[in-house]
Amino acid sequence: MSQAVTHVRGTSKVLGIIGNPVKHSISPIIHNTIANYLKHDLVYVAFRLEGEKLKIGLDGAHALGIDGMSVTVPHKKAVIPFLTSLDEGAAQIGAVNAIKKTDDGYCGYNTDIMGLEKTFDNESVSIEDKSIVIFGAGGAARAAGLLAAKKNAGRIVIANRSEDNAKNLIDHILRYYNANISYAPLSNIIDESGKAGYIDLVIQTTSVGMHPNTDNSIVEDDVFFQNVDVAFDSVYTPWKTLFLSIAERNSSKIINGFDMLIYQAVAAYEIWNDIYIAKDDAINIKNAVKKYFLKEEDT
């Protein structure tokens, strides 16, 4: 005999994610896990929203009282003209991944920097005065570069195939921070990184090595990793990329992008609910989602 469902009721707060497509998103798993862990009366669902209906979708969500939403592709930049304001992170990155309801509309946030910062803090990885190499020049690289500059890294090297894109990123970071930052071409990254001496942290922000192209790595030479203390890869499918495997065999500490995924979601959840989630609770939430994720990856 079936039982009545009582965990969703008329008092439940509604949160969600907008994008196109959204069927693949694990954000509902993450946020409903957070709500369940904290015993909050809310539900988080996915809303497929086409670009030409973005404004009407936001207006409708606001009218329905949806308190907050994650924002994913292709709306991260397109949503900005329809928002009432942006927080500092969203303004600096130029993209939004979370919005919160206000009386007049939605305010935009970007929690990528928060998620990356919390990842490194929880792994006891320091940035101040450190030598950092960032692979890529896209949105994730922008978050990483801004965080490194904000946290007073000793030296930042942007390694990218396109020199123009890398220098555009450098110029963007220098608008906000006085940083020691330079460009290095991927073609001779081993030589260029060698000039910097020991590399405290490497941040890989491109999609190279992501499933199904798991045999690829942005750099494959062991020589590069022999002077690397910590290697971070934003990819988490597969769980351990070729990039991280090479780093690990050269005794580097390795971190994949799953923690950043979880902690940027935790930061958004905190914003929507005006709360602080303690470190131990965030780790417990991460481990619960990780268990589910690895089980799904194996099937």
Residue pairs with C-beta under 8 A, 6 or more apart in sequence:
8 43
9 41
11 41
12 41
12 42
12 43
13 40
13 41
13 42
13 43
13 67
14 42
14 43
14 44
14 45
14 64
14 65
14 66
14 67
15 31
15 42
15 43
15 44
15 45
15 66
15 67
15 68
15 69
15 272
16 44
16 45
16 46
16 47
16 61
16 66
16 69
16 70
17 25
17 27
17 28
17 44
17 45
17 46
17 47
17 69
17 70
17 71
17 72
18 47
18 49
18 54
18 57
18 61
18 69
18 70
18 71
18 72
18 75
18 79
19 25
19 46
19 48
19 49
19 71
19 72
19 73
19 74
19 75
20 48
20 49
20 50
20 51
20 73
20 74
20 75
21 48
22 46
22 47
22 48
22 72
23 46
23 48
25 46
25 72
26 261
26 289
26 293
27 44
27 46
27 70
27 72
27 265
28 44
28 45
28 46
29 289
29 292
29 293
30 261
30 262
30 265
30 285
30 289
31 44
31 70
31 265
31 269
32 43
32 44
33 285
33 288
33 289
33 292
34 40
34 265
34 266
34 269
34 277
34 285
35 42
35 43
35 44
37 281
37 284
37 285
37 288
38 277
38 281
40 273
47 57
47 61
47 69
49 57
49 75
51 74
51 75
51 78
54 75
54 78
54 79
54 82
55 82
58 79
58 82
58 99
58 105
58 106
61 69
61 106
62 101
62 105
62 106
65 101
66 101
67 100
67 101
67 272
68 98
68 99
68 100
68 101
68 268
68 271
68 272
69 98
69 99
69 106
70 97
70 98
70 265
70 268
71 79
71 96
71 97
71 98
71 99
71 108
72 97
76 95
76 96
76 97
76 139
77 94
77 95
77 96
79 96
79 99
79 108
80 86
80 90
80 94
80 95
80 96
80 108
82 105
82 106
83 96
83 99
83 105
83 106
83 107
83 108
84 102
84 104
84 105
84 106
84 107
85 102
85 107
85 108
86 96
86 107
86 108
86 109
87 107
87 108
87 109
87 110
89 109
89 110
89 111
89 112
89 113
89 114
90 96
90 108
90 109
90 110
92 110
92 113
92 146
92 176
93 110
93 112
93 113
93 139
93 142
93 143
93 146
94 142
95 110
95 139
96 108
96 109
96 110
97 109
97 110
97 111
97 112
97 264
97 268
98 108
98 109
98 110
98 111
98 267
98 268
98 271
98 272
99 106
99 107
99 108
99 109
100 106
100 107
100 109
100 271
100 272
109 268
109 271
110 143
111 264
111 265
111 267
111 268
111 271
112 139
112 140
112 143
112 260
112 264
113 143
113 146
113 147
113 150
114 263
114 264
114 267
115 259
115 260
115 261
115 262
115 263
115 264
115 265
115 266
115 267
116 143
116 144
116 147
116 260
116 263
116 264
117 147
117 151
118 259
118 263
118 266
118 267
118 282
119 232
119 255
119 259
119 260
119 263
120 126
120 127
120 201
120 232
122 259
122 263
122 279
122 282
122 283
123 230
123 253
123 255
123 259
125 201
125 230
125 232
125 253
125 255
126 200
127 147
127 148
127 151
127 152
127 153
127 201
128 151
128 152
128 153
128 154
129 152
129 153
129 154
130 153
130 154
130 200
130 201
131 153
131 154
131 155
131 157
131 196
131 197
131 198
131 199
131 200
131 201
132 148
132 153
132 155
132 156
132 157
132 199
132 200
132 201
132 202
132 203
133 157
133 159
133 184
133 189
133 193
133 196
133 199
133 201
133 202
133 203
134 141
134 144
134 145
134 148
134 156
134 157
134 158
134 159
134 202
134 203
134 205
135 141
135 159
135 160
135 186
135 202
135 203
135 204
135 205
135 206
135 218
135 219
136 159
136 160
136 204
136 205
136 206
136 218
137 158
137 160
137 162
137 165
137 166
137 168
137 169
138 165
138 205
138 206
140 205
140 234
141 158
141 160
141 169
141 203
141 205
141 206
142 169
142 172
142 173
144 203
144 205
145 156
145 158
145 169
145 170
145 173
145 181
146 173
146 176
146 177
148 156
148 179
148 203
149 156
149 173
149 176
149 177
149 179
149 181
150 176
150 177
153 179
153 180
154 180
155 180
155 181
155 182
155 196
156 173
156 179
156 180
156 181
156 182
157 181
157 182
157 183
157 184
157 192
157 193
157 196
158 166
158 169
158 170
158 181
158 182
158 183
158 184
159 166
159 183
159 184
159 185
159 186
159 189
159 192
159 193
160 166
160 169
160 183
160 185
160 186
161 185
161 186
163 183
163 185
166 183
167 183
170 181
170 182
170 183
173 179
173 181
174 181
184 192
184 193
185 192
186 218
186 219
189 219
189 224
190 219
190 221
190 223
190 224
193 199
193 224
193 227
194 227
197 227
198 227
198 229
199 227
199 228
199 229
200 229
200 230
201 228
201 229
201 230
201 231
201 232
202 228
202 230
202 231
202 232
202 247
202 252
203 232
203 234
204 218
204 231
204 232
204 233
204 234
204 235
204 241
204 243
205 234
206 218
206 234
207 235
208 216
208 217
208 218
208 235
208 243
209 216
209 217
209 218
209 233
209 235
209 238
209 241
209 242
209 243
210 235
210 237
210 241
211 237
211 238
214 238
214 241
214 242
215 242
216 242
217 241
217 242
217 243
217 246
218 243
219 243
219 246
220 242
220 246
222 246
222 249
222 250
225 231
225 246
225 247
225 250
225 252
226 250
228 247
228 250
228 252
229 252
229 253
230 252
230 253
230 254
230 255
231 243
231 244
231 247
231 248
231 252
231 253
231 254
231 255
232 254
232 255
232 256
232 257
233 241
233 243
233 244
233 254
233 255
233 256
233 257
234 257
234 260
235 241
235 243
235 256
235 257
236 256
236 257
236 258
236 261
237 297
238 297
239 256
239 258
239 294
239 297
240 248
240 254
240 256
241 256
244 254
244 256
247 254
248 254
258 286
258 290
258 293
259 286
262 282
262 285
262 286
262 289
262 290
263 282
263 286
266 277
266 282
266 285
269 275
269 277
270 276
270 277
277 285
